[in-house]
């Protein structure tokens, strides 16, 4: 069974439906929830543009190398051979003529790019508790989602090359309540 949206394109995740209105994509969901529930704690702290900037930075300089590091594992875990074939065909359709293996590239180069991407965040975390300052916000959700993705699929790379940074390790430890879905008494 294939889930399709009305546009007949591949479905997106995540998606929420609120008051019979579907909202697709994490960014749009966060913005929608912020607008619909203005009395709840803010994800954006009155500065949507800064959070969007960080999301764009993180997607390019942190998530892209992570994606390249885990893509072959995701492909090999995609299910039976028919599902793996579909996964390969679907991903390679936007890789400009490259195979998954060619797109993934060199592991050490991807690790180096990831560490470079995290360097600026680490320097920031030396001064602030969270990416967004004194309380967590959308930029923290983005950063933690990327780190969690890597930790789940490549724990050895995560431990050796991400948590080796003392500022990122301290941040990872102090955000455990967020990653575990438990509200902080400070929020």
Buried (B, 14 or more C-beta within 10 A) or exposed (E): EEEEEEEEEEEEEEBEEEEEEEBBEBBBBBBBBBEEEEEEEBBBBEBBEBBBEBBEBBEEBBBBBBBBBBBBEBBEEBEEEEEBEBBBEEBBEEEEEEEBEEBBBEBEEBBEBBBEBBBEBBEBBEEEBBBBBEBBBBBBBBBBEBBBBBBEBBEEBBEEBBBEBEBBBBBBEBBEBBEEEEEEEEE
